[in-house]
């Protein structure tokens, strides 16, 4: 069901043998903030709060699962015509910090994906790629 005030509620149910599994989703929209809340049959509550355009081209996302205390994550995304950057960090002691980006044109793209484990004090993932695009290879 949907309301004119920006609230949407949906539900689903699945039967596996004699067991019923279900969830209820609620979405609240107010200006540039969207809150998604999902409750499942295992008493888990998944929440995502998205703020679109707190600054030009930027999206901020906060997500967490209740009752799991170490599931929280904050992510910032920036999109531009020739660039995309995303960075996230877990909301716990000694989180893993992720950073990924791509910059390019119609002819060349350069990307990087890096993860840093603050507990270990070292990079756990570091990937870099360059892609040359040729018009005759694109079908």
Backbone bond lengths (Angstrom), bond angles and torsions (degrees), N, CA, C in turn:
res aa  C-N    CA-C-N  psi(-1)  N-CA   C-N-CA  omega(-1)  CA-C   N-CA-C  phi
1 X - - - 1.440 - - 1.523 108.62 -
2 X 1.312 116.61 149.58 1.460 122.83 -178.70 1.521 108.99 -130.15
3 X 1.315 116.60 142.69 1.460 120.37 178.39 1.523 109.71 -114.08
4 X 1.315 117.83 156.37 1.467 120.42 178.50 1.528 113.10 -68.82
5 X 1.335 118.03 -12.47 1.463 121.14 -179.89 1.523 113.09 -87.88
6 X 1.343 117.79 1.70 1.458 120.53 176.73 1.513 115.05 99.43
7 X 1.327 118.36 15.74 1.458 121.69 178.74 1.527 109.06 -104.92
8 X 1.330 116.02 131.17 1.463 121.46 176.12 1.521 108.22 -125.75
9 X 1.323 117.16 134.65 1.460 122.26 178.11 1.522 107.76 -128.25
10 X 1.333 115.62 126.37 1.460 120.95 177.40 1.526 108.09 -131.72
11 X 1.317 115.70 156.77 1.463 119.43 177.02 1.517 109.05 -144.62
12 X 1.336 114.78 158.13 1.458 120.24 177.07 1.521 108.62 -143.67
13 X 1.332 114.52 156.99 1.457 120.07 -179.76 1.518 107.75 -144.98
14 X 1.322 116.04 138.36 1.461 122.48 177.81 1.518 108.65 -132.20
15 X 1.315 116.41 139.73 1.459 120.37 177.37 1.519 108.76 -109.01
16 X 1.342 115.83 124.55 1.463 122.71 175.03 1.512 107.05 -118.36
17 X 1.338 116.27 102.53 1.466 119.96 -175.73 1.510 109.21 65.42
18 X 1.318 117.11 -120.43 1.459 122.09 177.97 1.526 112.24 -96.51
19 X 1.334 117.19 1.16 1.459 122.31 -175.10 1.522 110.78 -99.85
20 X 1.327 117.18 133.92 1.458 122.55 174.60 1.520 109.12 -103.55
21 X 1.328 117.31 128.66 1.464 123.15 175.30 1.519 107.72 -115.83
22 X 1.299 116.62 138.79 1.451 118.86 -178.50 1.512 111.54 -153.78
23 X 1.315 114.80 167.42 1.452 120.29 174.61 1.523 109.27 -150.99
24 X 1.317 114.49 159.09 1.460 122.72 176.56 1.517 106.93 -125.56
25 X 1.328 116.51 128.79 1.462 122.24 179.41 1.516 109.57 -113.88
26 X 1.308 115.43 136.40 1.455 121.60 176.08 1.519 108.01 -127.36
27 X 1.319 116.06 134.57 1.458 120.86 176.71 1.523 108.32 -126.44
28 X 1.327 114.98 127.04 1.458 121.91 179.30 1.521 107.90 -116.67
29 X 1.333 117.09 128.25 1.464 121.28 178.04 1.516 108.92 -120.39
30 X 1.326 115.01 131.04 1.453 121.26 175.88 1.518 107.72 -143.76
31 X 1.314 116.66 110.15 1.463 123.85 -177.19 1.525 109.06 55.38
32 X 1.327 118.91 -116.68 1.464 121.41 -177.35 1.533 113.57 -100.04
33 X 1.333 117.30 14.57 1.464 121.42 -178.82 1.532 109.54 -114.65
34 X 1.328 115.38 127.92 1.465 121.46 177.00 1.518 108.08 -120.69
35 X 1.319 116.63 129.09 1.456 122.23 177.61 1.524 108.45 -116.93
36 X 1.326 116.44 121.98 1.462 122.67 176.83 1.519 108.19 -110.36
37 X 1.327 116.39 128.06 1.458 121.70 178.89 1.521 107.88 -128.94
38 X 1.336 115.79 129.84 1.464 121.16 179.95 1.523 108.10 -128.16
39 X 1.327 116.13 127.90 1.459 121.94 175.16 1.518 107.84 -113.81
40 X 1.343 116.34 133.26 1.469 119.29 179.87 1.526 110.68 -113.08
41 X 1.327 115.85 176.64 1.467 120.81 -176.88 1.523 113.37 -70.32
42 X 1.327 117.73 -11.13 1.462 121.05 177.18 1.524 111.99 -93.56
43 X 1.326 116.82 15.49 1.471 123.67 179.54 1.526 112.78 64.36
44 X 1.328 117.49 27.26 1.461 121.41 173.76 1.519 108.93 -91.92
45 X 1.314 115.98 144.67 1.452 122.15 179.01 1.525 107.75 -123.87
46 X 1.327 116.89 111.66 1.463 122.83 179.82 1.522 107.84 -99.76
47 X 1.314 117.30 126.04 1.461 120.92 -177.82 1.520 110.07 -128.59
48 X 1.329 115.37 134.78 1.466 122.09 174.85 1.515 107.88 -132.81
49 X 1.321 116.04 126.18 1.462 122.30 177.15 1.524 106.96 -115.49
50 X 1.333 115.84 121.41 1.457 121.65 -177.62 1.520 109.35 -117.58
51 X 1.327 115.94 128.84 1.457 121.86 175.60 1.526 107.21 -111.98
52 X 1.328 116.74 111.54 1.461 121.75 178.96 1.519 110.09 -88.14
53 X 1.308 114.90 129.93 1.463 122.96 174.95 1.538 114.31 59.79
54 X 1.356 119.57 49.96 1.463 117.73 169.62 1.528 110.09 -65.79
55 X 1.331 115.44 -22.52 1.465 125.24 170.65 1.530 105.23 -143.72
56 X 1.325 118.73 157.15 1.465 119.84 -177.29 1.532 112.92 -54.20
57 X 1.347 116.74 125.32 1.454 122.98 177.84 1.512 115.35 80.73
58 X 1.335 118.43 0.92 1.470 122.36 -174.02 1.532 110.43 -106.21
59 X 1.336 115.19 142.96 1.459 122.87 172.50 1.528 106.98 -129.92
60 X 1.333 116.47 132.38 1.463 121.78 177.52 1.524 108.62 -113.87
61 X 1.345 116.08 134.70 1.459 121.07 -176.49 1.527 109.29 -131.56
62 X 1.320 115.93 129.11 1.459 122.78 174.05 1.519 106.53 -118.14
63 X 1.338 117.17 126.06 1.464 120.03 178.89 1.522 109.51 -134.45
64 X 1.335 114.93 146.53 1.459 120.27 177.71 1.517 109.39 -161.59
65 X 1.339 114.88 162.25 1.456 122.85 -179.82 1.524 108.01 -125.57
66 X 1.314 116.13 130.84 1.457 121.34 177.63 1.523 106.79 -105.98
67 X 1.294 120.70 130.29 1.455 129.92 18.51 1.533 114.82 -96.68
68 X 1.306 120.17 6.67 1.461 122.53 -176.51 1.532 110.00 -70.37
69 X 1.326 117.49 108.85 1.457 122.42 -172.51 1.521 114.07 -73.49
70 X 1.323 118.90 -22.45 1.470 120.51 -176.31 1.523 112.32 -101.59
71 X 1.321 117.69 15.80 1.462 120.22 -175.15 1.522 113.73 -89.85
72 X 1.320 118.57 -9.72 1.459 121.42 -174.94 1.515 113.47 -65.32
73 X 1.343 115.01 145.08 1.462 120.48 179.65 1.524 108.52 -149.61
74 X 1.321 115.91 141.48 1.458 122.70 173.86 1.513 107.42 -115.60
75 X 1.324 115.75 133.25 1.462 120.74 -179.48 1.524 109.34 -131.96
76 X 1.323 115.63 137.71 1.456 122.25 173.66 1.516 108.05 -118.22
77 X 1.327 115.86 132.91 1.460 121.21 179.03 1.520 108.50 -125.22
78 X 1.333 115.16 141.33 1.467 120.95 175.24 1.521 107.78 -129.50
79 X 1.314 116.06 125.88 1.457 120.91 178.11 1.512 110.23 -120.89
80 X 1.309 114.74 133.09 1.456 123.96 178.15 1.516 107.02 -134.71
81 X 1.300 118.04 165.80 1.458 120.45 -178.53 1.528 112.33 -56.17
82 X 1.340 118.57 -36.51 1.463 121.77 -177.75 1.520 113.94 -117.69
83 X 1.336 117.76 12.81 1.463 119.30 -178.02 1.525 110.89 -152.45
84 X 1.314 115.21 149.41 1.452 122.23 172.87 1.517 108.47 -141.99
85 X 1.321 116.65 130.56 1.460 121.64 -178.29 1.525 107.87 -132.80
86 X 1.327 116.39 136.28 1.453 121.47 177.31 1.527 108.65 -137.44
87 X 1.313 115.35 136.50 1.460 120.33 177.65 1.520 108.13 -139.30
88 X 1.336 116.20 138.62 1.458 119.56 179.35 1.518 110.09 -140.13
89 X 1.326 114.52 154.70 1.457 120.84 177.59 1.532 107.92 -145.24
90 X 1.326 115.35 137.58 1.457 120.87 177.08 1.519 110.52 -74.24
91 X 1.331 116.03 147.41 1.460 121.02 179.77 1.526 109.88 -95.84
92 X 1.317 114.60 72.23 1.459 121.56 178.67 1.522 107.94 -155.02
93 X 1.314 115.96 170.12 1.462 119.63 175.58 1.519 108.40 -65.65
94 X 1.317 117.27 138.23 1.464 123.47 179.22 1.532 112.86 54.77
95 X 1.317 117.74 58.83 1.467 119.81 -177.07 1.529 112.42 -77.22
96 X 1.318 114.30 166.68 1.463 121.35 170.10 1.517 106.39 -94.04
97 X 1.326 115.88 131.42 1.459 122.13 179.66 1.522 107.70 -106.27
98 X 1.327 116.61 126.68 1.466 121.82 -179.96 1.518 109.96 -112.62
99 X 1.323 115.86 143.87 1.461 122.65 176.23 1.519 108.11 -141.77
100 X 1.305 116.96 128.70 1.456 120.31 175.19 1.516 108.57 -139.87
101 X 1.322 115.43 148.86 1.464 119.95 -179.27 1.517 110.00 -154.59
102 X 1.301 114.15 156.71 1.449 121.37 171.59 1.528 106.88 -143.39
103 X 1.316 114.54 135.33 1.462 122.02 178.65 1.512 106.38 -132.48
104 X 1.331 117.12 136.79 1.451 116.67 -178.96 1.499 114.78 -177.55
105 X 1.309 113.38 -177.59 1.452 123.39 177.19 1.524 107.10 -133.19
106 X 1.336 116.38 -168.16 1.461 119.99 176.67 1.523 111.82 -69.47
107 X 1.322 118.35 -17.11 1.461 121.60 -176.19 1.532 114.33 -106.38
108 X 1.333 118.00 -24.86 1.459 121.42 -173.05 1.521 110.03 -146.45
109 X 1.327 116.19 137.72 1.470 121.23 175.23 1.521 108.88 -133.61
110 X 1.325 115.98 137.90 1.455 122.99 178.82 1.527 107.43 -126.29
111 X 1.336 117.21 128.78 1.453 120.87 -178.69 1.511 112.54 -133.35
112 X 1.325 115.63 155.15 1.458 121.64 177.99 1.525 108.92 -144.25
113 X 1.319 116.27 147.04 1.464 123.33 178.79 1.521 106.91 -141.08
114 X 1.333 116.38 116.24 1.465 121.19 -174.34 1.521 109.39 -131.93
115 X 1.335 116.81 138.22 1.467 122.58 173.43 1.520 108.49 -127.49
116 X 1.321 115.73 136.28 1.459 122.17 -179.53 1.521 108.54 -124.00
117 X 1.328 116.59 123.46 1.457 122.65 177.60 1.524 108.11 -91.10
118 X 1.343 116.59 111.68 1.463 119.59 -176.95 1.524 112.53 -71.23
119 X 1.327 117.88 -23.07 1.462 120.05 177.59 1.526 110.75 -71.58
120 X 1.348 116.02 -44.16 1.460 120.76 178.58 1.525 112.38 -81.48
121 X 1.325 116.47 -22.24 1.457 120.57 -177.81 1.520 112.92 70.92
122 X 1.337 116.25 32.88 1.464 119.50 -178.30 1.532 111.53 -148.49
123 X 1.325 114.40 161.36 1.456 120.70 175.04 1.522 109.45 -71.71
124 X 1.321 116.63 131.32 1.456 120.13 177.66 1.523 111.26 -105.45
125 X 1.330 116.01 -13.42 1.454 120.38 176.71 1.522 108.11 -153.25
126 X 1.310 116.63 133.39 1.463 120.49 174.68 1.530 108.63 -149.95
127 X 1.307 115.40 109.26 1.454 121.94 179.93 1.525 109.32 -125.49
128 X 1.319 115.27 137.96 1.463 121.74 176.88 1.516 107.20 -132.93
129 X 1.332 116.38 140.05 1.465 120.10 -179.98 1.520 110.21 -142.87
130 X 1.325 115.21 145.81 1.458 122.58 173.47 1.520 106.95 -125.04
131 X 1.322 115.95 134.40 1.460 120.40 -179.09 1.525 108.61 -127.72
132 X 1.320 115.74 120.27 1.462 121.38 174.93 1.524 108.16 -94.87
133 X 1.301 117.25 125.93 1.446 121.53 -178.46 1.525 108.69 -103.07
134 X 1.321 116.00 127.55 1.460 121.36 177.48 1.517 108.08 -113.66
135 X 1.311 116.90 131.74 1.461 121.56 -177.16 1.526 112.03 -58.71
136 X 1.319 118.06 -34.75 1.455 119.63 -177.37 1.531 112.71 -74.85
137 X 1.350 118.18 -11.96 1.458 120.80 178.93 1.534 112.05 -93.19
138 X 1.308 115.64 -14.38 1.461 119.29 -178.03 1.522 108.51 -90.47
139 X 1.341 117.17 125.25 1.442 121.36 -175.85 1.435 111.02 -103.65
